């Protein structure tokens, strides 16, 4: 069983800690995605797993064995980088076979592995081509194929699609999803800034911020039940709308008074919050609906609309100090700038966070 255990992993540069005691258990066959803003430590954490960065503290185990001091080549790991790093004078076949030839493996075994990887990635017809004769997506698939040929215990992907255009990103993302299905016992760890990649590929997502893990969970768990304000606003696009609020009453349900003056009852129980304490109210743009009735959360004036065909984004200014409130309506919504609209949302789609930013629902 090829799993990874990270126990109190620390990374320091001199006196500066950039990874702060990370604990994470990754099971065999899992596809785990690291996400977070730039500088959060996701690539550093990946490089420590690969052995490209020294671990300053804690223990990293692969297959139950401590590998802190084990050289990268001995860890049973293959890494796919942001750049393809292919040899331009070698054919696709030779690029994929190069590592095995250096290791002096049997020629028949090299040929078998290369052709098997090419079949998985639909590269068989390109084996005799040079990299310059391939598209960006095909080159990245060759880089992935080269990693497959090593028959690794663990795959590490460091933003492998960031250099591709939009269409190629989608096509290559689908290829990676198919690769995951074709190799169900192989553990994969993937770093990305792209939420679509994280939500569609991951079995579990690890959200990082400032060298700490904010939350680990299945994609829809993070989307529907964020532990704190950071995760709530990081997962989802556009980000969750947040309005300042004050606790009016607690019990089986919690009622808050929004900064707009409106009163909202949310079906969450809190034993910690007291009347008069500050809180934050959240609702996702896609959960807001236009209403003409009196059962609205808030009312505001339209400052901007963006029609994207399948959805219309409606921006409401003035309800918060800094950011506009955004509603994401399906289809094309015929509204004009300056028009006043009322918005409602189903009670189960509402979120509350305490004065420290922790979700009322969080365990």
C-alpha positions in Angstrom: 0.0 0.0 0.0 1.7 3.2 -1.2 0.5 6.0 1.0 2.2 9.1 2.3 2.2 10.5 5.9 3.3 14.0 6.7 3.8 14.5 10.4 4.5 18.0 11.7 6.4 18.9 8.5 8.3 22.2 8.9 10.3 24.2 6.3 12.5 27.0 7.3 14.9 29.4 5.5 17.2 30.6 8.2 14.9 31.9 11.0 11.9 32.2 8.7 9.4 29.4 8.8 7.4 29.0 5.6 5.7 25.6 6.4 4.4 25.4 9.9 3.9 21.8 11.2 1.8 20.3 8.5 0.0 17.0 9.2 -1.5 15.1 6.3 -2.3 11.5 5.5 -2.6 10.5 1.9 -3.9 7.0 1.1 -2.9 4.8 -1.8 -4.7 5.7 -5.1 -5.9 9.1 -3.9 -5.8 12.1 -6.1 -5.0 15.0 -3.8 -4.8 18.6 -5.0 -3.0 21.4 -3.2 -4.5 24.8 -3.7 -3.9 28.2 -2.2 -2.8 31.8 -3.1 0.8 32.5 -4.3 3.3 32.1 -1.5 1.1 29.8 0.6 3.6 26.9 0.4 2.0 24.4 -1.9 4.9 24.0 -4.3 7.4 24.0 -1.4 5.4 21.2 0.2 5.4 19.3 -3.1 9.1 19.7 -3.5 9.8 18.4 0.0 7.8 15.3 -0.8 9.9 14.9 -4.0 13.1 15.4 -2.1 14.0 18.6 -4.0 13.8 20.7 -0.8 15.3 19.7 2.6 12.7 19.0 5.4 13.6 21.3 8.3 11.4 19.4 10.9 8.9 16.6 11.2 8.7 13.3 9.3 7.8 12.2 5.8 6.9 8.6 5.3 6.2 6.7 2.1 5.0 3.1 2.4 5.5 3.6 6.2 9.2 4.2 5.8 10.8 7.5 6.8 12.3 9.2 3.7 13.5 12.6 5.0 17.1 11.9 4.0 16.3 9.5 1.1 17.6 10.9 -2.3 14.8 11.9 -4.8 15.8 9.0 -7.2 15.2 6.4 -4.4 11.7 7.6 -3.3 9.7 6.0 -6.1 8.4 9.3 -7.2 7.9 10.8 -10.6 7.4 14.6 -11.0 5.8 16.5 -13.9 6.7 20.2 -14.0 5.1 23.3 -15.3 7.6 23.3 -18.3 7.8 20.2 -20.5 11.6 19.9 -20.4 11.8 17.6 -23.4 15.0 16.9 -25.3 14.3 18.7 -28.6 16.6 16.5 -30.7 15.0 13.2 -29.5 11.8 11.7 -30.7 8.8 11.2 -28.4 9.8 7.5 -28.0 13.4 8.4 -27.1 12.2 11.1 -24.6 10.0 8.7 -22.8 12.6 5.9 -22.8 15.6 8.1 -21.8 15.4 7.6 -18.0 15.1 3.8 -18.3 18.0 3.7 -20.7 20.2 5.6 -18.3 19.1 3.1 -15.6 20.2 0.3 -18.1 16.9 -1.5 -18.0 16.1 -4.3 -20.4 15.3 -3.1 -24.0 12.2 -5.2 -24.2 10.9 -3.8 -20.9 11.7 -0.3 -22.0 9.7 -0.8 -25.3 6.8 -2.3 -23.4 6.5 0.5 -20.9 6.9 3.3 -23.6 4.2 1.8 -25.7 1.9 1.1 -22.8 2.3 4.8 -21.6 1.8 6.0 -25.2 -1.4 4.0 -25.5 -2.8 5.4 -22.2 -2.1 9.0 -23.3 -3.0 8.5 -27.0 0.5 9.2 -28.2 1.2 6.0 -30.2 0.9 7.8 -33.6 3.4 10.5 -32.4 6.2 8.2 -31.2 8.5 9.0 -34.1 8.0 12.8 -34.0 10.2 15.4 -32.6 8.8 17.7 -29.9 8.7 20.7 -32.3 6.1 18.8 -34.4 3.7 18.6 -31.4 1.2 20.9 -29.8 1.7 22.2 -26.3 -0.8 19.8 -25.0 0.8 16.8 -26.7 4.2 17.9 -25.3 2.8 17.9 -21.8 1.4 14.5 -22.4 4.9 13.3 -23.4 6.2 14.7 -20.2 3.5 12.8 -18.3 4.3 9.7 -20.3 8.0 9.9 -19.4 6.9 9.9 -15.7 4.6 6.9 -16.3 7.4 4.9 -17.8 9.3 5.1 -14.5 6.5 3.1 -12.9 6.4 5.3 -9.8 4.7 4.8 -6.5 3.6 8.5 -6.5 3.0 11.1 -9.2 3.7 14.7 -8.4 2.2 17.4 -10.7 3.4 21.0 -10.2 1.0 23.2 -12.2 1.4 21.1 -15.3 -1.3 23.0 -17.3 -0.4 26.6 -16.6 1.5 27.1 -19.8 -1.3 25.9 -22.0 -4.1 28.0 -23.6 -7.7 27.5 -22.5 -8.7 24.8 -25.0 -5.5 22.8 -24.4 -6.0 23.1 -20.6 -9.4 21.4 -20.9 -8.2 18.7 -23.2 -5.1 17.9 -21.1 -7.1 18.0 -17.9 -9.4 15.3 -19.3 -6.3 13.3 -20.2 -5.1 13.5 -16.6 -8.5 12.4 -15.3 -8.4 9.4 -17.7 -4.8 8.6 -16.5 -6.1 8.6 -12.9 -8.8 6.1 -13.9 -6.3 3.9 -15.8 -4.0 3.8 -12.8 -6.3 3.5 -9.8 -3.7 2.2 -7.4 -1.2 5.1 -8.1 -1.2 8.0 -5.7 -1.2 11.4 -7.3 -0.6 14.9 -5.8 -1.3 17.9 -7.9 -0.6 21.6 -7.3 -2.7 24.2 -9.1 -4.1 27.7 -8.9 -7.0 26.7 -11.0 -10.2 25.9 -9.1 -11.8 24.0 -12.0 -8.8 21.6 -12.1 -9.0 21.2 -8.3 -12.8 20.6 -8.2 -12.9 18.2 -11.2 -9.8 16.2 -10.6 -9.4 15.8 -6.8 -10.6 13.1 -4.5 -9.6 15.5 -1.7 -8.5 19.2 -1.8 -5.9 20.6 0.6 -6.4 24.4 1.1 -3.2 26.1 2.2 -2.6 29.6 3.5 0.6 31.1 4.9 2.2 27.6 5.3 -0.8 26.2 7.3 -3.5 23.8 6.2 -6.9 25.6 6.4 -9.1 22.6 5.5 -8.9 19.2 3.9 -11.9 17.5 2.3 -13.7 16.4 -0.8 -14.4 19.2 -3.3 -18.1 19.6 -2.6 -17.5 19.4 1.2 -15.2 22.4 0.9 -17.7 24.2 -1.3 -20.8 23.5 0.8 -19.2 23.4 4.3 -16.1 25.7 4.5 -14.5 25.7 7.9 -13.7 29.4 7.9 -13.9 32.6 5.9 -10.6 32.0 4.0 -11.8 28.7 2.6 -15.3 30.1 1.9 -13.9 32.9 -0.2 -11.1 30.9 -1.8 -13.3 28.0 -3.1 -15.8 29.1 -5.7 -15.8 31.7 -8.5 -16.9 34.4 -8.1 -16.1 34.3 -4.4 -18.7 34.0 -1.7 -20.4 37.3 -0.8 -19.6 38.3 2.8 -21.5 40.9 4.7 -20.7 42.2 8.3 -23.4 41.2 10.8 -24.2 41.3 14.5 -25.7 38.3 16.4 -29.3 39.1 17.4 -30.2 35.8 19.0 -29.0 32.2 19.2 -30.7 28.9 19.8 -31.8 26.1 17.4 -31.3 28.8 14.8 -29.2 31.9 14.8 -30.5 35.3 13.8 -28.2 38.1 12.7 -28.6 41.7 11.8 -26.7 42.5 8.6 -24.8 45.8 8.0 -27.6 46.7 5.6 -30.1 46.7 8.5 -31.9 43.5 7.3 -32.5 40.6 9.7 -31.6 37.1 8.6 -32.3 33.8 10.3 -29.8 31.0 9.5 -30.5 27.3 10.5 -27.3 26.8 12.4 -26.9 26.4 16.2 -24.2 28.2 18.1 -23.4 27.9 21.8 -20.4 30.2 21.6 -21.9 33.3 20.1 -23.7 35.8 22.2 -26.2 38.6 21.4 -24.4 41.7 20.2 -21.2 39.9 19.1 -19.9 40.5 15.6 -20.2 37.9 12.9 -20.0 37.5 9.1 -22.9 36.4 6.9 -22.1 34.6 3.7 -24.0 33.5 0.6 -22.6 32.3 -2.8 -23.4 34.3 -5.9 -25.0 31.3 -7.6 -27.3 30.8 -4.6 -28.9 34.2 -4.9 -32.2 34.6 -6.7 -34.0 37.7 -7.9 -37.4 38.1 -6.1 -40.2 40.6 -6.1 -41.6 39.5 -2.8 -40.9 40.6 0.7 -38.9 37.4 1.6 -35.6 39.0 0.5 -32.2 39.0 2.1 -31.2 42.4 0.8 -32.0 45.0 -1.8 -29.6 47.0 -3.9 -28.9 49.0 -7.0 -27.3 47.4 -10.0 -23.9 49.0 -10.8 -22.8 46.5 -13.5 -23.9 43.4 -15.4 -21.7 40.9 -17.3 -23.6 38.6 -19.7 -21.5 35.5 -20.3 -24.2 33.6 -22.2 -24.9 30.7 -19.9 -24.9 33.1 -16.8 -25.3 36.8 -16.0 -23.2 38.3 -13.3 -25.0 41.2 -11.5 -23.0 43.6 -9.3 -24.6 45.5 -6.4 -22.5 48.3 -4.9 -23.0 50.0 -1.6 -24.0 47.0 0.6 -20.4 46.5 1.9 -17.6 49.0 2.3 -15.1 47.4 -0.2 -16.4 44.6 -2.5 -19.7 44.6 -4.4 -22.3 41.9 -3.8 -22.4 39.6 -6.8 -25.3 37.5 -8.0 -24.8 34.8 -10.6 -28.1 34.3 -12.5 -28.6 31.5 -15.0 -29.1 32.5 -18.6 -29.5 36.1 -19.7 -31.1 38.4 -17.1 -32.6 41.5 -18.6 -31.6 44.2 -16.0 -30.1 47.6 -16.4 -27.6 49.7 -14.5 -29.3 51.7 -11.7 -32.2 49.2 -11.4 -33.1 48.1 -7.9 -33.3 44.4 -7.3 -34.2 42.2 -4.3 -32.4 38.9 -3.7 -33.3 35.8 -1.7 -31.6 32.4 -1.1 -32.6 29.1 0.4 -31.9 28.9 4.2 -29.6 25.9 3.8 -27.4 27.9 1.4 -26.6 30.6 4.0 -23.4 30.6 6.0 -22.4 32.2 9.3 -18.9 32.8 10.6 -18.0 34.0 14.1 -15.8 36.9 15.0 -12.7 34.8 14.5 -13.8 33.8 11.0 -14.6 30.2 12.0 -17.8 28.7 10.6 -20.7 28.2 13.0 -21.1 24.8 11.3 -17.4 23.8 11.7 -16.8 20.9 14.2 
